[in-house]
Amino acid sequence: MNNTLMSSPLSSVLDGLFAEAEASIAGIRQEMATLSPEERAAMMASKTEYRVFYERAKDFPLAVSRETGTLLYMLARSTGARNIVEFGTSFGVSTLHLAAALRDNDGGRLVTSEFESSKVARARASFSAAGVADLVDLREGDALETLAKGLPPSIDLVLLDGAKGLYPAILELVEPHLRAGALIVADNADWSPEYLARVRSPVQGYLSVPFAEDVELSMRLG
């Protein structure tokens, strides 16, 4: 059985990105320490002020953990996902895990969005070096615009890992395309109570469960 995730060149690219992410932790903590808890909470949950935080963090990978990355690969691989949408590319760590699953599922399309130009350039270089650029449709700009059109008609899996305050709005964009049984993974979803209220309500058409402290996994019921 193919396992692109654990094979070169993709595994080598991921090792380098994870090492960079680990080295950046101190810088992120220092950056966040300049904000009061109230300022930090307001910025993370805001639907308008999120750009302030992400512009300050433009040089940081803001990567998912290895464990979350492996989970993303497993979910996409085991469900036979062929069409995936990601909100928040950053340096492309999570994207690489999902693209590896698509490769091992015999192909597909991953639509992902990132508004920070320097991160877009870094991510494109990583996708090329990892040999998965042909699977990734990376769109530069505000996800409320880039994901508002041209999505696959049937989406198998969604990853939300951008500005937390926009999770409900991004869900609105992708929801008409979600197939029955589609999975939505939301990282750090606790920063978006509105989003959690929606996906945790069966009357909204979802089944949802929190795990690993900061991840929410939801399934579209129909």
N, C-alpha and C positions, 0 to 999 in steps of 0.2 A: 504494500500500500504506500502511495506517495505521501511524503510529509515535507512539504516545502518549508514549513516553519522551522524545522530542525536541521535544514540543509543549507549549505552555502549556495549562492551568496547572501540570501536573505538573513540567515541566522547571524552572519558576521556583521551585517549592517545593523541589525537589532542590538547586538552586543555593544557596538560603538555608541548607539543612541542611549541605551540604558546606562552606560558608564557616564555619558554626558549628563543625563538626567540626575544621576546620583550626585555628581559633583556640583550640580546647580542648587541643591536643596538649601545649603547655607545662604546663598544669595536670595532665594525666594523668601526664606524666613526673615532675612534682614529687611527686605522690601516690605513685607507685610507688617513688620514691627513698627514701621513708621505710621501705621494707621491705628486708631483706637478700635476696640472691639465693635463699637457701634458703627464706625465708618466702614470697617471691613465687612460687616454683615450687610449694611445698606448697599455697598458697592457690588457684592457678590450676588445679591438677590434682585438688584435693580434691573428694570427693563430698558433703561436709558443710560445709566452711568457705567455700564459694564466695560465700555471701551477704555475708560481711564485705567482700570486694572489691567486689561489685556495689553494695552500699549506699554504700560510699565513692565510687563512681564514678557515683552516681545523677544527677548534674548534667552528665555528659559524654555526648555522642552515641554514642561507641564504634562509629562507623559503618564499614561496609565501604568500601574504596577505590572511586574512580570506575571503575577497571578491573574490579574484582570485581563491582560493581553492573551494569556493562554485560554482563559475562559471564553473570550471572544472567538478565538480560533475554533474551540470545541463546539460552541453553539452554532456557528456558521457552517462548520464542517458536518456536524451530525444531522443538521436539518436540511442539508443539501442546498443551502442558500445559493442563489444565482444573481439576485439583485439586492444590493445593500446600500443604505444611505447613512452617511456620517455627518454630524454637526460638530465641527471643531477639529481640524486636521492637526494643528500645531506642527511639530516636526515630522509627524507621520508614523509614530510608534504604533498606535492602535490601528491605523490604516494598513500597515504592513501585516499585522496579524490577520486582519479580515481578508486582505488580498491573497495571503497564503492559503486561506481556506477556499477562496474562489478558484485559485489555481488547482487545488487538489480536488475540487468539485467539477473539474473539467471546464472551467471558465465561467465568466459572468461579468458583471459591471458593478463597480463601487463608485457612487457619487458622493463626493466629500467637499466641504466648504471651509475656507479660511480667509479672513479679511486682512491679516497682516502680511504684507508683500514679502518681507524677508523670510517669513516662515514658509510661504508658498514656494519660494526658490529652494529652500533647504529640503522641503518635503519632496519636490519634484526630483531633486538630485538623488535622494534616498530611494525613491521608487525605481528610478532608472538603474541605480547600482544594484538593487535587490532583484531586478529582472521582472518587476510586476507593473511597470508603467502602462502597459497595454490594457490592464484591467481597471485602472483608476481614472476617473473623470474628476479632476481637481478643479474646483471653481473658486476663483478669487473674488472676494467682495463680501458684502453683508448677506448672511445666510437667508434673511427674510426676503431677499431678492433672488439670490442664486438658486435657492431651493424652491422657489415659487413656480417654476416651470421646468419642463424637460425631465421629469422624474420617470423612472420605469413604471409602467402601468400596474405592475404587481410587485410589491416590495416584500422581501422575506425577513429582513432584519434591519433595525435602525440602532445606531449608537448616538446618544446625546452626550457630548462632552465639551460643549462650548459654554457661552454665557448662561448661567443657570436661570436667570430671570426670563430667558427667551424659550425655555423648554416648552411651555404651553403653546406658544405661537408656532414653534417648529413642528410640534405634534399636529397642530391644525393643518399644516401644509402637507405632511406626509400621510395623514390618516386616510384620506380617500383612496390611497394607493395600497394600503396594507391588506395583504391577503389574510384570510382566516388562519389563525395560528401563527401569524407573524410575531416576532419577538422584538421588544424594545429594551435596550440596556441604557440606563441613565446613570452616569457617574456623578457622585456628589449631589444626588437629587434632594437631599435634605435642605439645600439652599433654595428650593422651589416648592414651597408648600402647596401652591396652586396646582402644580403638575402632579404632585403626589395625591392630592385629593381626587383628581380626575382619574388617574389610572388605578387607584385603589377602590373605585366605585364600580361594582359590577353593572350597574345600570348604564354606565358609560361605554360598556362593551369591552372591558379589560379584566384580566386576572393578574394580580401583581403581588410580588413578595420582595421585601428588603433582605439583603444579606451582605456579608463582608463589611459591615459598618457603614459603607458609603455608596453602595450600588443598589439600584432598584431594577429588578427584572420583571417585565410585564409581557403579557401575551394578548394579542387581539383575538377576541372570542368569535367574531363573525362580522 
